[in-house]
Amino acid sequence: MLKKALFFVTTTLSVLASLSVANLSANAANFLSFTSEPGDFIGQGRSQFYTPDDRYFRVSRNFDNGFTLGFNDFAFGGRTWWSLDLAAANNQTLTPGNYEGATRFPFQDSSEPGLSFSGNGRGCNRLTGQFNVEEFVYDSYGEPERFKADFEQHCEGKEAALFGQVEFDRSEFDRANMARLMALSEEIQEYDTAFYFYSQPGDYIGGGNEQLLTPEEVDFRVTMGRNNNVSFRLDNISNSQPGDRIWWNLNFAAPERSLLAPGWYDRAIRYPFQPNDRPGLSFSGNGRGCNRLGGRFNILEAAYDVNGDIKSFDAIFEQHCEDELAIGPASFGRIRYNAEVESTPEPSAVLGLFGIGSCLLSLGQRRGKKATARKLPREKLMY
């Protein structure tokens, strides 16, 4: 039998009470924990427990149709990292069950399960172990939605063991990120044309920064693509020196090449490489772009003239670079172009995130406003 360490977690998630981003957490059903016996090289005889509150998790389906989890705190000046891989024998899709006789992933024989837990500069050349997958649910695109497993690993043939446990629930990350994204519905609503974003520490595109741009600082160019995508180009090339230049590109596309209309577009991946049944999204600029990405966006307003060109547009978006599951550091932003001002979601819009209502927009009188610099509270930038 696989020995297990017991862990007790108490998490309070108070979202509706205050709608404060600082109160949001994805740790209710997401953690990595381990207990290392004396003499175990990897864990050094220690016990550790990590949640997304301790910084960033990355999850994916590995190339052996198994499960991969990574954790690190590099974006916050830390030096801690851990990596876990689990895989079934014969390249089979990992499903709930017991997997005995595991050897080191990805070098296991095809007839053996694969296992590897390493981190902080330590890894096994050889290992043996076993693991039990209690739950593994995939989304419609074959990516991990929920996962629960425990494992036992012996490094370099030693008797000393490391016992670990992992739980992942993507919906917890979705809830936290959706509330962060909805908070942007109250940002820059006083401008009819503006672009605003804030970037979490560790996000490659925004570099952990915040920026507000209006037509006074940059030129706004918007085009409709032949696939009905809407593309924005913002830059100050016409009135700046080379060292002071700013440029950002932002692209939105609906599935099936449909015309963008107000509503949510979830599970977006990198435009223009998204499959036909998924939304496309891309936020890049200043020399930085993503090879892969995951995210979502909400079109708050979209109006077209008789020629099919954009007349007015308003959207909020969330992008996770090199992370198609959209659980790591992100850029959150809002783009407005000739949009109605003070378009604020009613309370039912926020409740709708939790299955309690639909998104309603209250549109006010249009007016413009000059840009002013401001900083967000620090907790808004934290994960």
Secondary structure as GFF3:
##gff-version 3
##sequence-region A 1 383
A	DSSP	three_ten_helix	21	23	.	.	.	ID=ss1
A	DSSP	beta_strand	31	36	.	.	.	ID=ss2
A	DSSP	beta_strand	47	50	.	.	.	ID=ss3
A	DSSP	three_ten_helix	52	54	.	.	.	ID=ss4
A	DSSP	beta_strand	56	61	.	.	.	ID=ss5
A	DSSP	beta_strand	67	72	.	.	.	ID=ss6
A	DSSP	three_ten_helix	74	76	.	.	.	ID=ss7
A	DSSP	beta_strand	81	87	.	.	.	ID=ss8
A	DSSP	three_ten_helix	89	91	.	.	.	ID=ss9
A	DSSP	beta_strand	97	104	.	.	.	ID=ss10
A	DSSP	beta_strand	114	119	.	.	.	ID=ss11
A	DSSP	beta_strand	127	138	.	.	.	ID=ss12
A	DSSP	beta_strand	144	155	.	.	.	ID=ss13
A	DSSP	beta_strand	162	169	.	.	.	ID=ss14
A	DSSP	alpha_helix	170	183	.	.	.	ID=ss15
A	DSSP	three_ten_helix	184	186	.	.	.	ID=ss16
A	DSSP	beta_strand	194	199	.	.	.	ID=ss17
A	DSSP	beta_strand	210	213	.	.	.	ID=ss18
A	DSSP	beta_strand	219	224	.	.	.	ID=ss19
A	DSSP	beta_strand	230	235	.	.	.	ID=ss20
A	DSSP	three_ten_helix	237	239	.	.	.	ID=ss21
A	DSSP	three_ten_helix	242	244	.	.	.	ID=ss22
A	DSSP	beta_strand	247	253	.	.	.	ID=ss23
A	DSSP	three_ten_helix	255	257	.	.	.	ID=ss24
A	DSSP	beta_strand	263	270	.	.	.	ID=ss25
A	DSSP	beta_strand	280	285	.	.	.	ID=ss26
A	DSSP	beta_strand	293	304	.	.	.	ID=ss27
A	DSSP	beta_strand	310	321	.	.	.	ID=ss28
A	DSSP	beta_strand	331	337	.	.	.	ID=ss29
A	DSSP	beta_strand	344	345	.	.	.	ID=ss30
A	DSSP	alpha_helix	347	351	.	.	.	ID=ss31
A	DSSP	three_ten_helix	352	354	.	.	.	ID=ss32
A	DSSP	beta_strand	361	362	.	.	.	ID=ss33
A	DSSP	alpha_helix	378	381	.	.	.	ID=ss34
###
